[in-house]
Amino acid sequence: MGVAATDANRAAARQRLTAGAAELGIDLSARQLERFMVYLDLLAQWGASFNLTAVRDPLQMVTVHLLDSLSILPLIAALAPKRLIDIGSGAGLPGIPLALMLPELEVALLDSVQKKTAFQIQAKGALKLSNCHPINGRMQALTFAKPYDLAVCRAFASVADAALLAERALCADGTLIAMKGHVPKEELDALAPAWRLSAVTPLVVPGLDARRCAVVLRRARATNSGEAETAGANA
């Protein structure tokens, strides 16, 4: 795509995104579709120079990045969060696609790499995303005056490590959605007692021939004895 994009390339990317979203049960409005195409252009233009993503082909980006990010939209909608933080957001994935689809949702994009935050800021401005807030820094060094009720991460750390980091940003009964390939049994076995497994939901990404799942974790409520409540996990 990028500056040398042909009309045929644009049409193919647009068609793949529209058809893939429809398979996910998502009806993109004309404005949403145009904003996704602007975002795709930015990914292609910045990708090679700033090493934002290993994927260089815009058609592949539609599948591997945009549709993959949108695959968790039904889970997000069901949880109906007001504030979400995307941990290790990189190029803004999945946070920017979620912010585009859910304008009432406040989305923070956290990454420790300055050039990736610079891209997020550029994308926010180009897309006029008033509900999107890039944050540069390491989670371990940050404090949050107002907690988030949902954290998401994609291609980040192990589930157990992501949960430990998410604790710093989440409210007492917050939720973490970790996007993974195969069900990470060893990572789940390493979960701290402060967390319980709520669900492992298979994700079907149109055009992607790879296993994907969303691991949904909830912070365990403290009991009267001070121990974490871990019963009732649904795998």
Contacts in CASP RR format, 6 or more apart in sequence:
PFRMAT RR
TARGET T0000
AUTHOR 0000-0000-0000
METHOD contacts of the structure
MODEL  1
MGVAATDANRAAARQRLTAGAAELGIDLSARQLERFMVYLDLLAQWGASF
NLTAVRDPLQMVTVHLLDSLSILPLIAALAPKRLIDIGSGAGLPGIPLAL
MLPELEVALLDSVQKKTAFQIQAKGALKLSNCHPINGRMQALTFAKPYDL
AVCRAFASVADAALLAERALCADGTLIAMKGHVPKEELDALAPAWRLSAV
TPLVVPGLDARRCAVVLRRARATNSGEAETAGANA
1 9 0 8 1.000
1 10 0 8 1.000
1 13 0 8 1.000
1 40 0 8 1.000
1 41 0 8 1.000
1 43 0 8 1.000
1 44 0 8 1.000
1 45 0 8 1.000
1 58 0 8 1.000
1 61 0 8 1.000
2 41 0 8 1.000
2 44 0 8 1.000
2 45 0 8 1.000
2 58 0 8 1.000
3 45 0 8 1.000
5 41 0 8 1.000
5 44 0 8 1.000
5 58 0 8 1.000
9 58 0 8 1.000
9 59 0 8 1.000
10 37 0 8 1.000
12 59 0 8 1.000
13 37 0 8 1.000
13 40 0 8 1.000
13 58 0 8 1.000
13 59 0 8 1.000
13 62 0 8 1.000
14 33 0 8 1.000
14 37 0 8 1.000
16 59 0 8 1.000
16 62 0 8 1.000
16 63 0 8 1.000
17 28 0 8 1.000
17 33 0 8 1.000
17 36 0 8 1.000
17 37 0 8 1.000
17 40 0 8 1.000
17 62 0 8 1.000
17 66 0 8 1.000
17 67 0 8 1.000
18 28 0 8 1.000
18 33 0 8 1.000
19 206 0 8 1.000
20 67 0 8 1.000
20 206 0 8 1.000
20 207 0 8 1.000
21 27 0 8 1.000
21 28 0 8 1.000
21 67 0 8 1.000
21 70 0 8 1.000
23 206 0 8 1.000
24 67 0 8 1.000
24 70 0 8 1.000
24 71 0 8 1.000
24 73 0 8 1.000
24 74 0 8 1.000
24 206 0 8 1.000
26 70 0 8 1.000
26 73 0 8 1.000
26 101 0 8 1.000
28 36 0 8 1.000
32 100 0 8 1.000
32 101 0 8 1.000
35 100 0 8 1.000
35 127 0 8 1.000
36 66 0 8 1.000
36 97 0 8 1.000
36 100 0 8 1.000
38 126 0 8 1.000
38 127 0 8 1.000
39 66 0 8 1.000
39 96 0 8 1.000
39 97 0 8 1.000
39 100 0 8 1.000
39 123 0 8 1.000
39 126 0 8 1.000
39 127 0 8 1.000
40 58 0 8 1.000
40 61 0 8 1.000
40 62 0 8 1.000
40 66 0 8 1.000
42 119 0 8 1.000
42 122 0 8 1.000
42 123 0 8 1.000
42 126 0 8 1.000
43 52 0 8 1.000
43 53 0 8 1.000
43 58 0 8 1.000
43 61 0 8 1.000
43 65 0 8 1.000
43 91 0 8 1.000
44 56 0 8 1.000
44 58 0 8 1.000
44 61 0 8 1.000
46 52 0 8 1.000
46 91 0 8 1.000
46 119 0 8 1.000
46 122 0 8 1.000
47 53 0 8 1.000
47 56 0 8 1.000
47 91 0 8 1.000
48 56 0 8 1.000
50 115 0 8 1.000
50 116 0 8 1.000
50 118 0 8 1.000
50 119 0 8 1.000
52 90 0 8 1.000
52 91 0 8 1.000
52 116 0 8 1.000
52 119 0 8 1.000
53 61 0 8 1.000
53 65 0 8 1.000
53 91 0 8 1.000
55 61 0 8 1.000
55 64 0 8 1.000
55 65 0 8 1.000
63 205 0 8 1.000
63 206 0 8 1.000
63 207 0 8 1.000
63 208 0 8 1.000
64 208 0 8 1.000
65 91 0 8 1.000
65 93 0 8 1.000
66 97 0 8 1.000
67 205 0 8 1.000
67 206 0 8 1.000
67 207 0 8 1.000
67 208 0 8 1.000
68 93 0 8 1.000
68 94 0 8 1.000
68 154 0 8 1.000
68 179 0 8 1.000
68 203 0 8 1.000
68 205 0 8 1.000
68 208 0 8 1.000
68 212 0 8 1.000
69 93 0 8 1.000
69 94 0 8 1.000
69 95 0 8 1.000
69 96 0 8 1.000
69 97 0 8 1.000
69 98 0 8 1.000
69 154 0 8 1.000
70 94 0 8 1.000
70 97 0 8 1.000
70 101 0 8 1.000
71 203 0 8 1.000
71 204 0 8 1.000
71 205 0 8 1.000
71 212 0 8 1.000
71 214 0 8 1.000
72 94 0 8 1.000
72 98 0 8 1.000
72 152 0 8 1.000
72 177 0 8 1.000
72 179 0 8 1.000
72 203 0 8 1.000
72 214 0 8 1.000
73 98 0 8 1.000
73 101 0 8 1.000
73 102 0 8 1.000
75 177 0 8 1.000
75 201 0 8 1.000
75 214 0 8 1.000
75 216 0 8 1.000
76 84 0 8 1.000
76 98 0 8 1.000
76 102 0 8 1.000
76 105 0 8 1.000
76 150 0 8 1.000
76 152 0 8 1.000
76 177 0 8 1.000
77 102 0 8 1.000
79 150 0 8 1.000
79 175 0 8 1.000
81 105 0 8 1.000
81 148 0 8 1.000
81 149 0 8 1.000
81 150 0 8 1.000
81 175 0 8 1.000
82 104 0 8 1.000
82 105 0 8 1.000
82 106 0 8 1.000
82 149 0 8 1.000
83 105 0 8 1.000
83 106 0 8 1.000
83 108 0 8 1.000
83 146 0 8 1.000
83 147 0 8 1.000
83 148 0 8 1.000
83 149 0 8 1.000
83 150 0 8 1.000
84 95 0 8 1.000
84 98 0 8 1.000
84 105 0 8 1.000
84 106 0 8 1.000
84 107 0 8 1.000
84 108 0 8 1.000
84 148 0 8 1.000
84 149 0 8 1.000
84 150 0 8 1.000
84 151 0 8 1.000
84 152 0 8 1.000
85 107 0 8 1.000
85 108 0 8 1.000
85 110 0 8 1.000
85 148 0 8 1.000
85 150 0 8 1.000
85 151 0 8 1.000
85 152 0 8 1.000
85 166 0 8 1.000
85 169 0 8 1.000
85 170 0 8 1.000
86 92 0 8 1.000
86 93 0 8 1.000
86 94 0 8 1.000
86 95 0 8 1.000
86 98 0 8 1.000
86 107 0 8 1.000
86 108 0 8 1.000
86 109 0 8 1.000
86 110 0 8 1.000
86 151 0 8 1.000
86 152 0 8 1.000
86 153 0 8 1.000
86 154 0 8 1.000
87 110 0 8 1.000
87 139 0 8 1.000
87 151 0 8 1.000
87 152 0 8 1.000
87 153 0 8 1.000
87 156 0 8 1.000
87 162 0 8 1.000
87 165 0 8 1.000
87 166 0 8 1.000
87 169 0 8 1.000
88 110 0 8 1.000
88 111 0 8 1.000
88 112 0 8 1.000
88 153 0 8 1.000
88 156 0 8 1.000
89 95 0 8 1.000
89 109 0 8 1.000
89 110 0 8 1.000
89 111 0 8 1.000
89 116 0 8 1.000
89 120 0 8 1.000
89 134 0 8 1.000
90 109 0 8 1.000
90 111 0 8 1.000
90 113 0 8 1.000
90 116 0 8 1.000
90 119 0 8 1.000
90 120 0 8 1.000
91 116 0 8 1.000
91 119 0 8 1.000
91 120 0 8 1.000
91 123 0 8 1.000
92 109 0 8 1.000
92 111 0 8 1.000
92 116 0 8 1.000
92 119 0 8 1.000
92 120 0 8 1.000
92 123 0 8 1.000
93 154 0 8 1.000
94 152 0 8 1.000
94 154 0 8 1.000
94 179 0 8 1.000
95 107 0 8 1.000
95 109 0 8 1.000
95 132 0 8 1.000
95 152 0 8 1.000
96 107 0 8 1.000
96 109 0 8 1.000
96 120 0 8 1.000
96 123 0 8 1.000
96 127 0 8 1.000
96 129 0 8 1.000
96 132 0 8 1.000
98 105 0 8 1.000
98 107 0 8 1.000
98 152 0 8 1.000
99 105 0 8 1.000
99 107 0 8 1.000
99 129 0 8 1.000
99 131 0 8 1.000
99 132 0 8 1.000
100 127 0 8 1.000
100 129 0 8 1.000
102 131 0 8 1.000
103 131 0 8 1.000
104 131 0 8 1.000
105 131 0 8 1.000
106 131 0 8 1.000
106 133 0 8 1.000
107 131 0 8 1.000
107 132 0 8 1.000
107 133 0 8 1.000
108 133 0 8 1.000
108 134 0 8 1.000
108 135 0 8 1.000
108 148 0 8 1.000
109 117 0 8 1.000
109 120 0 8 1.000
109 132 0 8 1.000
109 133 0 8 1.000
109 134 0 8 1.000
109 135 0 8 1.000
110 135 0 8 1.000
110 137 0 8 1.000
110 139 0 8 1.000
110 142 0 8 1.000
110 169 0 8 1.000
111 117 0 8 1.000
111 120 0 8 1.000
111 134 0 8 1.000
111 135 0 8 1.000
111 136 0 8 1.000
111 137 0 8 1.000
112 136 0 8 1.000
112 137 0 8 1.000
112 138 0 8 1.000
113 136 0 8 1.000
114 136 0 8 1.000
117 134 0 8 1.000
117 135 0 8 1.000
117 136 0 8 1.000
117 137 0 8 1.000
120 132 0 8 1.000
120 134 0 8 1.000
121 134 0 8 1.000
123 129 0 8 1.000
124 132 0 8 1.000
124 133 0 8 1.000
124 134 0 8 1.000
135 142 0 8 1.000
139 165 0 8 1.000
139 168 0 8 1.000
139 169 0 8 1.000
140 165 0 8 1.000
140 168 0 8 1.000
142 168 0 8 1.000
142 169 0 8 1.000
143 168 0 8 1.000
144 168 0 8 1.000
144 169 0 8 1.000
147 169 0 8 1.000
147 170 0 8 1.000
147 171 0 8 1.000
147 174 0 8 1.000
148 169 0 8 1.000
148 170 0 8 1.000
148 171 0 8 1.000
148 174 0 8 1.000
149 170 0 8 1.000
149 171 0 8 1.000
149 173 0 8 1.000
149 174 0 8 1.000
149 175 0 8 1.000
150 170 0 8 1.000
150 174 0 8 1.000
150 175 0 8 1.000
150 176 0 8 1.000
150 177 0 8 1.000
151 162 0 8 1.000
151 166 0 8 1.000
151 169 0 8 1.000
151 170 0 8 1.000
151 174 0 8 1.000
151 175 0 8 1.000
151 176 0 8 1.000
151 177 0 8 1.000
152 176 0 8 1.000
152 177 0 8 1.000
152 178 0 8 1.000
152 179 0 8 1.000
153 162 0 8 1.000
153 166 0 8 1.000
153 176 0 8 1.000
153 177 0 8 1.000
153 178 0 8 1.000
153 179 0 8 1.000
154 179 0 8 1.000
155 179 0 8 1.000
156 162 0 8 1.000
156 178 0 8 1.000
157 165 0 8 1.000
158 184 0 8 1.000
158 187 0 8 1.000
158 190 0 8 1.000
159 178 0 8 1.000
159 180 0 8 1.000
159 184 0 8 1.000
159 187 0 8 1.000
159 188 0 8 1.000
159 190 0 8 1.000
159 191 0 8 1.000
159 215 0 8 1.000
159 217 0 8 1.000
160 187 0 8 1.000
160 188 0 8 1.000
160 190 0 8 1.000
160 191 0 8 1.000
160 192 0 8 1.000
162 176 0 8 1.000
162 178 0 8 1.000
163 176 0 8 1.000
163 178 0 8 1.000
163 191 0 8 1.000
163 192 0 8 1.000
163 194 0 8 1.000
163 195 0 8 1.000
163 217 0 8 1.000
164 192 0 8 1.000
166 176 0 8 1.000
167 194 0 8 1.000
167 219 0 8 1.000
170 176 0 8 1.000
170 219 0 8 1.000
172 219 0 8 1.000
172 221 0 8 1.000
173 218 0 8 1.000
173 219 0 8 1.000
173 221 0 8 1.000
174 218 0 8 1.000
174 219 0 8 1.000
175 198 0 8 1.000
175 216 0 8 1.000
175 217 0 8 1.000
175 218 0 8 1.000
175 219 0 8 1.000
176 195 0 8 1.000
176 216 0 8 1.000
176 217 0 8 1.000
176 218 0 8 1.000
177 214 0 8 1.000
177 215 0 8 1.000
177 216 0 8 1.000
177 217 0 8 1.000
178 214 0 8 1.000
178 215 0 8 1.000
178 217 0 8 1.000
179 203 0 8 1.000
179 212 0 8 1.000
179 213 0 8 1.000
179 214 0 8 1.000
179 215 0 8 1.000
180 212 0 8 1.000
180 213 0 8 1.000
180 214 0 8 1.000
180 215 0 8 1.000
181 210 0 8 1.000
181 211 0 8 1.000
181 212 0 8 1.000
181 213 0 8 1.000
182 211 0 8 1.000
182 213 0 8 1.000
183 200 0 8 1.000
183 213 0 8 1.000
183 215 0 8 1.000
184 215 0 8 1.000
188 197 0 8 1.000
188 215 0 8 1.000
188 235 0 8 1.000
191 197 0 8 1.000
191 217 0 8 1.000
193 220 0 8 1.000
193 227 0 8 1.000
193 228 0 8 1.000
193 230 0 8 1.000
194 219 0 8 1.000
194 220 0 8 1.000
194 228 0 8 1.000
195 217 0 8 1.000
195 218 0 8 1.000
195 219 0 8 1.000
195 220 0 8 1.000
195 228 0 8 1.000
196 217 0 8 1.000
196 218 0 8 1.000
196 219 0 8 1.000
196 220 0 8 1.000
196 228 0 8 1.000
196 229 0 8 1.000
196 230 0 8 1.000
196 231 0 8 1.000
196 232 0 8 1.000
196 233 0 8 1.000
197 215 0 8 1.000
197 216 0 8 1.000
197 217 0 8 1.000
197 233 0 8 1.000
197 234 0 8 1.000
197 235 0 8 1.000
198 216 0 8 1.000
198 217 0 8 1.000
198 218 0 8 1.000
198 233 0 8 1.000
198 234 0 8 1.000
199 214 0 8 1.000
199 215 0 8 1.000
199 216 0 8 1.000
199 234 0 8 1.000
199 235 0 8 1.000
200 213 0 8 1.000
200 214 0 8 1.000
200 215 0 8 1.000
200 216 0 8 1.000
200 235 0 8 1.000
201 213 0 8 1.000
201 214 0 8 1.000
201 216 0 8 1.000
202 211 0 8 1.000
202 212 0 8 1.000
202 213 0 8 1.000
203 212 0 8 1.000
203 213 0 8 1.000
203 214 0 8 1.000
204 212 0 8 1.000
205 212 0 8 1.000
220 228 0 8 1.000
220 229 0 8 1.000
220 230 0 8 1.000
221 228 0 8 1.000
221 229 0 8 1.000
222 228 0 8 1.000
222 229 0 8 1.000
223 229 0 8 1.000
END
